[in-house]
Amino acid sequence: MAIQAGTCVGVLYYKVVNGKWSVGVHNGITRNVVTANSILILGHVSNAKQFNQAKPTALLFYPSLASYQAAVKNPPKPSVGVPFGVRIATKVTAPESNHACAAFLQSITVMNKNGTGTVTNTIAHNGKFIQYTSPKGAVFKTMATAIQSIKDDPGGTLLYFHYNLVSRGGGVYDLVQEKAIKSGITALRFLK
């Protein structure tokens, strides 16, 4: 069964990293109709720079090892996307939910490398919006109102759906949908 363009999904994949195969999961939005034999073009935000781009470069997931290896050797134009991995499974995020697919930035404070102070890092996430709670406790159930609230008063918490990678052992992995919450939200946008 085809997955329509504009659908929020989790993609379980494998790829070569530093000469070794690794397995991972990315959440995002489909930019094309996805079938068992097609490339999956995934809208995804990996960092603050991409978050601020009108349409960040897509990640490309291939239906077979041969098609992935061919794309790595002869990559498409950057405007098409970046060959990223071989698709193992693709699951629709919270199909019963009418909420939008979102990208957001989270500000976290951690100890610096030498342990003498703290630094603030910005992390990007992708998933399906559920609700945002402002630092003052106001709850926003639509993305448009949440986006405006974050612009006016950042730092609240976001409840969202996303897929996570769970090992079943023996090299077998599952995509597991989770309801997650992140605090320190500094920006939110509709994922494209």
C-alpha positions in Angstrom: 0.0 0.0 0.0 1.4 3.4 -1.0 2.1 6.2 1.6 1.0 9.5 0.2 3.2 12.6 0.0 2.8 14.9 3.0 2.5 12.0 5.5 4.4 12.1 8.8 6.4 8.9 9.1 9.2 7.0 10.9 11.8 5.3 8.7 13.9 2.4 9.9 17.0 2.2 7.8 20.6 0.9 7.5 23.6 2.6 5.9 27.4 2.6 5.9 29.1 4.8 8.5 33.0 4.9 8.5 33.0 1.6 6.6 30.6 -0.2 9.0 26.9 -0.8 8.6 24.6 0.8 11.1 20.9 0.9 11.8 18.9 4.0 12.6 15.6 5.7 12.5 14.6 9.1 11.3 11.2 10.9 11.7 9.9 13.3 9.1 7.4 13.9 6.3 7.2 12.2 2.9 7.8 14.5 -0.1 6.7 11.9 -2.6 4.3 8.9 -2.9 6.1 6.0 -1.4 5.7 2.4 -2.6 7.7 -0.7 -1.8 9.9 -0.1 -4.9 10.3 3.7 -4.8 12.8 6.0 -3.2 11.5 7.7 -0.1 12.2 11.4 -0.1 12.0 12.5 3.5 11.7 16.1 4.7 13.7 16.2 8.0 15.5 18.8 10.1 18.8 17.8 11.6 20.0 21.1 13.1 19.2 24.7 13.7 20.6 25.8 10.3 18.3 23.4 8.5 15.4 24.5 10.7 15.7 28.0 9.4 15.8 27.0 5.7 12.5 27.3 3.8 12.9 23.7 2.5 15.8 21.8 4.0 17.6 19.2 1.8 15.7 15.9 1.8 17.1 12.6 2.9 16.8 9.8 0.4 16.1 6.2 1.5 16.4 3.5 -1.2 14.4 0.3 -1.5 17.4 -1.9 -2.1 21.1 -2.1 -1.3 22.0 -2.0 -5.0 20.0 1.2 -5.6 21.5 2.9 -2.5 25.1 1.9 -3.5 24.5 3.2 -7.1 23.2 6.6 -5.6 26.2 6.9 -3.3 28.6 6.4 -6.3 26.6 8.8 -8.5 24.6 11.1 -6.2 21.6 13.1 -7.6 21.6 16.8 -7.7 21.6 18.4 -4.2 18.1 19.8 -4.9 16.8 16.3 -5.1 18.3 15.2 -1.8 21.1 13.3 -0.1 21.4 9.5 -0.4 21.1 8.5 3.2 20.3 4.7 3.5 18.4 1.6 2.7 14.8 1.6 3.9 13.9 -1.4 6.1 10.5 -0.2 7.2 8.3 2.9 7.0 5.5 3.5 9.4 2.9 6.3 9.5 3.1 8.4 12.6 -0.2 8.4 14.7 -2.4 7.8 11.7 -5.5 8.4 13.8 -4.3 11.9 14.7 -5.1 14.9 12.6 -2.1 16.9 14.0 0.6 18.2 11.7 4.1 17.0 11.2 6.5 19.3 13.0 10.2 20.2 13.4 11.3 21.9 16.6 14.3 23.2 18.4 15.1 22.4 22.0 17.6 24.3 24.1 19.5 22.2 26.7 22.2 23.2 29.1 25.0 20.7 29.8 28.4 20.6 31.4 31.3 21.7 29.2 34.0 19.2 28.3 36.3 20.1 31.1 33.5 20.1 33.7 34.1 23.7 34.8 30.9 25.3 33.6 27.8 24.8 31.4 27.1 25.4 27.7 23.8 25.7 26.0 23.2 23.5 23.0 20.3 23.6 20.5 19.0 20.2 19.3 16.5 19.7 16.4 13.7 17.1 16.6 11.0 15.9 14.2 7.6 14.3 14.9 3.9 14.8 15.0 2.6 17.7 17.1 0.2 16.9 20.0 0.3 20.0 22.2 2.6 22.8 23.6 2.5 24.1 27.1 4.0 27.6 27.6 6.3 28.4 30.5 3.3 30.2 32.1 1.2 27.0 31.8 -1.1 27.9 28.9 -1.8 24.8 26.7 -2.0 25.1 22.9 -3.5 22.3 20.9 -2.9 23.7 17.4 0.5 24.3 15.9 -0.3 27.8 14.6 -1.1 29.0 18.1 1.8 27.1 19.6 4.2 28.7 17.1 3.1 32.1 18.1 3.3 31.3 21.8 6.9 30.1 21.4 7.8 33.3 19.5 6.3 35.4 22.3 7.5 33.3 25.3 9.9 30.4 24.4 11.0 27.7 26.8 7.9 25.6 27.4 7.3 21.9 26.8 6.1 20.0 23.7 4.2 16.8 23.6 4.6 14.9 20.3 4.6 11.5 18.6 7.7 10.0 17.1 9.3 6.6 16.3 12.2 5.3 18.1 14.6 2.4 17.4 14.2 -0.7 19.6 16.5 -3.7 19.3 14.8 -7.2 19.6 18.3 -8.8 19.7 20.1 -10.8 17.1 20.4 -7.8 14.7 16.5 -7.4 14.5 15.1 -4.0 15.1 11.6 -2.5 15.4 10.2 0.9 15.0 8.2 1.8 18.1 5.9 4.8 18.2 6.2 6.8 21.4 4.5 9.8 22.9 7.4 12.0 24.0 7.8 15.3 25.8 10.7 17.8 25.5 11.2 21.0 27.5 13.1 24.1 26.6 11.4 24.6 23.2 12.7 27.6 21.4 11.2 27.2 17.9 8.5 25.2 16.2 7.5 24.9 12.5 5.5 22.9 10.1 7.7 20.3 8.5 7.9 20.4 4.7 
